[in-house]
Amino acid sequence: MTRPTARRYRLIFTIGLLALAFLAAACSRSKARTKAVIQDTGSDTMVNLAQAWAEEYANVDSTVSVEVSGGGSGTGIAALSSGTVDIANCSRRFEPGEIEQAKKNTGREPRELMVGFDALAVYVNKNNPLNEITIAQLAGIYAEGGKLTKWSQLGVKMPPGSDEIICVGRQSNSGTYFYFREAILGKERDFRLGSRDMQGSKDVVELVANTPSAIGYSGMGYNTPAVKQLRVSKAAGQPAYPPTVETTLDHTYPIARPLFMYTLGEPTGAVKKYLDWVLSDGGQKIVLTSGYVPLPKTGK
Amino acid sequence: MPALPKRPGIDTLAERAIEALIRLCGVSAILFIFGIFFFVFREGSQFLFHGFKFREFFFSQEWYPTSQSHVRYGALALIAGTASVTLLAMALAVPFGLGTAFFISEFCGPRAKETLKITVELLAAIPSVVWGFVGLTVMNKLIIEIFRTPIGLNVLNGGVILALMSVPIIVSIGEDALKAVPDSYREAAIALGVTRWQLIYRVLAPAARNGLLAAVLLGVGRAVGETMAVLMATGHAVKIPTSMLDSVRTLTATIAAELGEAAVHSDHYQVLFIIGILLFTITFAINLAADLIVRGVRRG
């Protein structure tokens, strides 16, 4: 009675097979019914923007769902050149070597699409009396061998014990890290060791908000009331500009950069429709509401 | 006595299958370890034997994996970061952990014992990301206020978080080791008129030293290998710490932060795997040392 007999085994076996068959059928049916999925990954600066686009696009075309993830421009580039995503968000251009790598891996060339601009903002704590800074000063703070390590050297009086400038940066696969290095330090120089390298744009702003003597760089869309965006000037004596839509578009803000979306080869089908919509008025409106700078109307 | 009914053929077959399955489970642990070691070694081996600079890796603190002009892979600061955080964590966790183990095993009543054990085990169940979050928000502010330092993400923060994570391991294994000491030892000691302190110091500690040592070393292993919490709590700055209030970056955090970006099979990717080999070697050495010590103690 208690011992399972051969018949019982056969019964269990049959039930198991049936269950498997059902599962398989359910899977294939649900696959047939699901929407087309666009995988969109990359830049952390753009992740909120890309998410806002994806949400809005669900109202535009309900047959397509866009899945967004962050991780950094480098992550997007690596994912695109191994062919695992449809779109890579990038806050910097592909390097020639990366284009080669993508071509070698997938046989297709990455296509670049400019989708907006970001004025890379320099953040300090809201209690910091500093209001403007020059490119040379930023280089002195961030560069390897730079001379600026104390707030008093910038003429800023901090409470005792917090005179040291706490550099906050990004991890090395971040497009923001690349752009800032190129724009501030040039091709030849490297960052100073010992900066706190955060994993996300938001983390930089948060750390600066919690740390009175910190300075950090991050996308303009991450501004909060707990931090202050500095006005930046090209050189001492020249006027300094805040990071805004206007100063980005007329090129007076010195460290503004384009934001890109990359595809492998010419986009087709659902991806092409999506990217066309991103460039349309509806898509560009979202760039502005996410805190970034839309493409100029005439430039399209 | 009636003869036993003959077993149906399928029963013996099933039994054999299950036996094989259980054996496979047992062997798989060894297979996995070798598999992991083989994989990690293979990914890093090409660069390890061609072009890898041992001197730079172990004696330079210049970690510039993505430099445009001069790529350098000096891991000294990362090694120092891991060592400093682990040492501090152990300095805090070993006395507290062993103390708690002694208290639970020898001093408290049965009800307090149950409550304490459950609470300590609960401590072990908290995911490391949550610990990291505590370090990033709560501890950061506390350290800034108490020590009047500019930034609270440092060795102290990471060490305290890691100590909190390894205490439960030390307590539960240490408590097991003390429980394994025969009660006749305790009775004999008490009969000789020793105090409780003498009982612990002269009888229990020597009798249970293998188990206590194993508890401590497993705690060390946990601290060396922990990634997410230290990534968030230590500030992630490439720097050899000169005080407990300096930010550092650990070996594990470097792998976690940079592997996603590094192009597969690039030098950077392979160096990250070499760091993996180093970590593997460290934990292997710790475990081997523990094993040898325990054996030596047993024989001697």
Interface residues (C-beta under 8 A of the other chain):
Chain A: R3 P4 T5 A6 Y9 G71 G72 G74 T75 I77 A78 S81 S82 E98 Q101 G161 S162 E164 I166 Q171 S172 N173 F178 R181 E182 K187 E188 R189 D190 L193 G194 S195 R196 D197 M198 Q199 L207 N210 T211 P212 S213 A214
Chain B: P8 G9 I10 D11 A14 Q61 E62 W63 Y64 P65 T66 S67 Q68 S69 H70 A77 N140 K141 I144 R148 T149 P150 I151 G152 L153 L231 G235 H236 A237 V238 K239 S247 R249 A257 E258 G260 E261 A262 A263 V264
